[in-house]
Amino acid sequence: MDFVGKLCIGAVCSCIQSPVESEGMGHIFCTKEKLDSLDSPMEALMARKRDFETQLDIPCSSRQRPSYQLQLCLEKVSEKDEEVKQLKDKFGKQGCIFGTCYLNCYSRYRTSRDAMVLLNEINELKEEQLQVSFVEEQPPIPVPASLKVVGRGIGSNLDVTRSYLADETVGMVGIWGMGGVGKTTLLRKIYNSLLDDENTGFNYVILVVATKDVQLEKLREEIATKLQLISSSSKEGISNFLKTKNFVLLLDDIWVVVDLVELGIPHPHSNDNSTKQYKRKVIFTTRSEELCTKMRANEKIKVECLEPQEAWDLFKENVNLDVIESDVRMKEIARQVMNECRGLPLTLILIGKAMSNKKNFEEWDYVLRSMRKSKTSIIQDVEKSLYPTLEISYDNLPNKLYKDCFLYISLWPRGVGISNEDIIDFWIGLGLIHEFDNLREAYGHGQYILRLLEAACLLEPYEKAYMEFQKDLRLHDVIRDMALWIVAKV
């Protein structure tokens, strides 16, 4: 029966083909042959592409890149190769009778026609007379620091970070600390220092801001723009470009684990021996020490608040010096206001600017008393600018339980150290921790919440010189004020 069926179909097809002899019939009956005709020219084109890429791996200098014309042509070759694969895959999934004739003649016709269009495009690419050429890149423009921070803290952190960049065993560095402490400022100083130094050995220094609601697609687009990849912001396009480059990626303000591979970034921890000779570094900032661990950072740098003299220097840069140095009383109360900022750079700058137009002692005294009573809402610009920024750390807590536990700690007096046990007892007494079979389980849950709050920089260690054996916790004064502000909004 198979033989008879094939014979009948062959006869029918022969009858159809004989009188027509058209291009359309050729598309219907010669689909496989037309697809096979793509193989040889596509293989030749891909071989040419690989030859070009081999030459592109050895530019004359770190600031040179291939011409846009050549980049575009190579990307077109990759696109055509993918189109050929997709067309063949589609053909293989179509149904047939006796392995020769398709039930859907239109699908067969369309596949053949698409193959011929592809063949013409491939031949056009083969005919392009291209040469490997490099153009000199314009250096990236330095970015201004978000805060002008003085003092040895940021300078020493900059030196430490630069030493990690020179260390072959360090691929990823996490910079963490509470909101407003100067992480972004440090990252931008690192970026600018790398741009100014031509001896780092990095071909590319890339700075992008992740933000809380990170979207990989937008990050990829920004990275592609920084790399001047004119038509490809896909992870494959970025990865293919960077895999043979020395680069530093600076990621600012991440709140969740960022999948570098999905971003198109060759991972610094890759075990691929063929790329061991390339320098790949990633530096990121976050408010969470835990996230540094999840991102597999080789080294962590905690950005601390400023020392008193550093804080005073920064505060003076943002107030009216003529006013605070007009007499001893003004200078003393200005220092007291500065002390209430507790060394937090963002607060020092915002409070300093808010006080820059206050010219008499009574105004300063009123503000000082208000700050001490956590009534900083009188300084409207500070309330609008500072607390919403710090509140992001609170909003990022896992659920209402963690948020309530944090807010209730603000009921303790300003600046006091609180033992872990006292905090947990307080939570149990309020019924915040209530699902447990025994006290050991309850305390374990409480300790877990405390560690998470501490890792989010909403709690900090509090150590007394005469109680070195006991490490209590406390709310940073600014964080406590922010917590009370949140409660007042409810």
N, C-alpha and C positions, 0 to 999 in steps of 0.2 A: 504493500500500500504506500509506503514512503516513496518508493521509486515512481509509482504512478502519479502520486501527488506532485512530486517535484517536476515530473515530465509535463503535467498539465499546466502548472504555474509557469514553467519555462516557456511553454507554447504561448500562453496568454501574454506573458511579458514580451515575447518576441513579436507577437502581432501588434502590440501597442507601440513598441520601439520602431519597428520598420517604417511605418508611414510618417512618424512624427520627427525622429532624429533631431530633437531640440536640446538646448542647454538644460531646460527644465527636467527632461527625462534623465539626462546625465546626472543631475543632482539627486534624483530619486533612486537610481539604480547603482550609482557608484559612490555612495556615501563613505564607505570604509576606505576606498582608494584615495578619496580626497582628504580624509583625515590623515592617512598615512603619508600623504605628500607634504605634511607639515613637519615631519620628524627631522629630515635632513637639514633644511634651512634653519630650523629652530636650534638644533644642536650646534650648528656652525655659529649662530648668533650668540649662544650662551658661552661657547668657547672664547669668542672674541671679548665678551663681557668679562670673563675671568682673567684674561690677559690684561685688560685695562685695570681691573681691580688690583692685580698684583703690582702693577707700576704705581698705582695710587697710594699704596701702603708706605711708600718711601718718599714723602715730599722733601723739598729742600730745606724747609724750616718749619717750626711749630705753628707759625701764623699763616701758613699757606693752605689753601684748599683747592679742590678741583674746580674747573670752570663750571658755571651754571649749565652751559650747553651740554657738557659731558655728563654732569649729574642727571640732567633731564633724560638724556638718551639711555643711560644705564637703567634708570627707573622704568622707562618704557619697555626695555628688554625684559625686565622682571615681570612687568604687567602682562606682556604677550605670552611669556612662558606659563604664567598662571592661567590665562585665558585658554590656551591650548589644552592644559590639563583638565580644566573644567568642562570643555567641550567634549573631550574624549570620555570623561566620566559620565556625562549626560548621555552620550551615545551608547555606552555600555549598559545603561539601565533601561533602555527602550526595549519593548517586546518585539518578537519576530516570529515568522512561520518558516519551519524547515531550515532556520539559520540563514536564509537568504533574502527574504522579502518582508518588509515591515507592514503591519496592519495600518499604521498611521503614516500615509505617504507625505502628508504635509510636514510632520516632524522630521522625516528623512530629508525632505527637500530643504527645510530651513537649516538643518545641521550642515548639509553640504554647502549651502550658500554662505553660512557663517565661516566655514573652513576656508573657502576661497577668499573671503574678505580678509581673514587673518593672514593667509598666505601672501596677499599683496602688501599688507602692512609690514610683515616680517621682511619681505624682500626690499621694501623701501628703507627699513632700518639698516639692512645689510649694505645698502648702497651709500649710506651717509659716510662721508669722509671725515672721520674724527681723529684727533690726536690728543694724547695726554698732555694737558696743560694746567698749570696752577695759577691762581690769582692770589694776591696778597690780601689777607683779611684785615678789615679795620678792627682795631682792638676794642673790646667791650668798654662801655662807658662806666666809670666807677659810680657806685650808688651812695647817696648820703646816708650817714648813720641815722637811725630813727631817733636816738637820743644822743646828746653830747655828754658822754660820761667821762669823768676824770678819775684818776687814782690808779693805784698799782694793780687792783683786782683785774680789770679788763685787760691790762697790758700783760700780766702774767698768764692769764688764760689764753691770750693770743699766742704767746710764745709756746705754751704747752701744746696748743692745737697744731701749730706749725711743726713742732717736733714730731707729732704723730703722723703728719703728712709725709715726713721724711723716713718714717719707720716702715719697713717692708712688711712687718708682721701685723700692722694695723690697717684694716681696710675700711672700718666704719667707726665714726665717733659720734656719740650722743651728747648734746649740750642741753642740760635741763635746769629748771628752777621755776620759782613762782612767777606769776604774771607781773609784768612791769619791772622785772629785775635787770633787764638788759641783755637778754639772749639774742634778740634780733640785732641789736647794736654790735654785739661781739661777732655774729655771723657775717655781718656786712663789713666789719673791719677785716675779717679773714679774707673775704672776697676781694676787697680793694688791695690788700697786701699782696695777694697772689697776682693780681693784674699788674702791680708795680714791679714785680720780680720776674725777670725773664729767665732766671736760672732754676726754676722749680721743676722743669721737665714736663709740665702739663701742656698738652695741646689745647685743651678746652677747660674753662672754669665756668660752671653753669649755676646760676642762682635763681631758684623759683620759690614761690610762696605756696604752701599747701593749703592752709586754712583748715577750719574745723570740718566743714562739709567737703572733704577732698573728692574731686572727680578726676579719675585717671585720664580720661579723654582730654580734659582741659589742660592737665599737667603735661601730657604728651605734646599738645599743640604748642604750649609755651616753650617746652624744651626744643622742639623742632625749629621754632622761630629763633631761639638763641643759637642753635647750631647752623642756621641758615639753610635748612633743608627745605627747598622751595616747594616741593609737591608731595611730601610724604611725612605725615605725623603719626603713622602707624607704629606699633611697638617693633615690628620687623624692620621698618625703615630706619628707626633710631638705633636699634640694636646693631644692624649691619654697618651703620656708619661708625658707631663707637667701639665696636669690638676690636678694632686694630688701632685705637687711639689711647693716649694717656689723658685722663680727665679727672676732674673733681666736681661732684654734684653737691650743691649746698641746698638742702631742703629746709625751709623755715616754717615753723609752727605746725607740726604734725600732731594729730590727736588720736589717730588709729595707725595700725601697722600698714605701711605702704609696700605693696608688692613691687619690688624693683624690676623684676623680670617682666611683669605685665606693663610696667611703665616703659619698657624698652631699654632699660639700663643694664648692661652686663654686670653681674653681681660681683662685688669685691671679694666675696668668699668662694668664688667659682673654683672648681677643681680641674678645669680644662687646662691641660698642660700646654696646649698650643697658644694660649694667651697669657702665660705666666710672665712674659717679658713686659707686659703693659702695666702701667700704674693706674689703678682704679681706686678712687677714694669717694666715700659718701659721708658728709657731715650734716646732721639734722638737729633742729631745736624742738623741744617739747617741754610741757610742764610736768610730765610724769616720768619718774625714774623707772617705773615698771615698763613703760613703753621702750625705753632704751634697751632693756633686757630682751623684750619681745622682738625688737628690730635686730638683735644679735650684734649690738655695738661692742667692738673690741675694747673701747675705752669710753668712760663717762666723765663729763666735766660739769660740776654743779656751779652755777653762777650764784654767788652769795650777794646779800645786801652790802652796801658800802660801809666802810669804817667811818667813825664820826668825823674825822678831818676831811675825808673824801666827800662825805655827804655835805659838809659845810661848804666846801669849794663848789660843788655842783649847785647847791641852793643859792649861793651868792651870784652865780651866773644868771639866775632867773628873777632876781628881785632888783629893786632900786637901791644900788649901793649907797647913793648919796643920803638916802633916808636912814638905812640901818646903821650907817657909820656916823650919823649926825651927833649921837651922844651915847654914853655908856648904857643907859636904860634901853634904848632902841636895839642896840647890838645884843644885849642879853636876852631880850624877849624874842628877837629873831632867832637866836640859837635855840630857845625853848620850842618855838614853832617847828624849827628844823628837826629837833629831836623827836617830835611827835610823828614825823614821817618815817622814823625807824630805819633809815638807810635805804629805803626803796626808791630807786632812781625815778621811776614814773611819778610817784607821789611827790618827791622833792621838786621835780620840774613843774608839775601841775599846781601844787600849793605855792611854790615860789612865784609862778606867773600870776596866780590869783591874788597874791599879796603885793605885787609890784606897784599897784596904784594906791596902796594904803600908806598914808604919810604921817599919821600921828599914833602915839602910844596907845590911846584908848581903842583904836580899831584893831591893832595887833593883839591887845590884851583880850578883847572880846572874842576874836577868832581863836586864840589859844584856849580860852575857857571852853569854847564851843567844841573844839577838837577833842579836848579831854573828856567831854561829856558825850562824845560820839554824835554831836549835832552838826556834822560837817555839811549838812544839806543847805546851810546858809550860804555856802560857797557854791553857787549853782553850777558853774562850769566844771568844778571838780566832781560834783555828783554825777553830772552827765558824762564826763570823760573817763573818770577813774573806775568807779564801781561797775558800770556795765562791762568794762574790759576785764576786771577781776572776776566778775560773776560768771564768765564763761567756764572757769574751773569748776564752779558749783554746778552749773547746768550739765556739765559732762559727767557727773556722778551717775552710777548705774541706775538707781531708782530712788523712790521717795524715802525709803528707809535710810539710805546713806545721807540724803539731803537733810532729813530731820535730825539725824544724829549729829551732823556737823553744826546745824543751826543752834541746837541746845547747848553746845559747848560755849557759845558766845555769852551764855548767862554767867559764866565765871568772870571774876573781876579782870580788868585789863592787866596784861603783863605777868600774871602769876603762872607758876608752873603747876601742872596738874598730873597726878599719877595716873597711870593706865587703869589701875583698879578702881579709882574714884570715878573716872569717866564711865567705865563699864557698869559699875554699881548704879550710877545715875541713870543710864539708859535702861537697865533692867527695872529699876524702880518706876520709871515712866511708862514701862510697858513697850518700849521700842524693840527690845529684844525679848521675845516671849515664846518663840517656838523652840523649846529644848527639853530634854529628858532629865538633865542634871546640870548643876552649876558649872561643872567643867566644860560641858558643851557650850553653855551660854558665854563663858569667858573666852572660849576659843573663837566663837563668832564675833565677840566684841573686839578681840585682838586683830582679827582679820579686817574689820571695818577701820580700826585705827591705822593699820599699816597702809590701807588703801588711801585714806585721807592724808597720811603723811607723804605717800608717794606722789599724790596730786598737789603737793605743796600747800595744802590747806591747813596742815598742822606742822609744827617744827619742833625739834628736840629742845629741851630746856634744861641746862645743867648748871648747878650751883657749885662754886669752888669748894664749899664745905660739905657737899653731898655728891662727891664724884662717883660714888657707887650707885647712885640713884639717878636714872635718866628719865625725867618727866617730859611732858609735852606741853605746848602752849600754842595759842593762836597768835600769829603775828598781829600786832595792833591794827594795822591797816585791814588785814583780812577779817578781824573781829568787827571793825566798823562796817565793813562791807556786809557781813552776816546780819548785823542789826538793821542795816539799811534794807536788806532783802525782807526781813521779818516785817519791817514797817510798811512795806509795799503791799503785804498780803491783806 
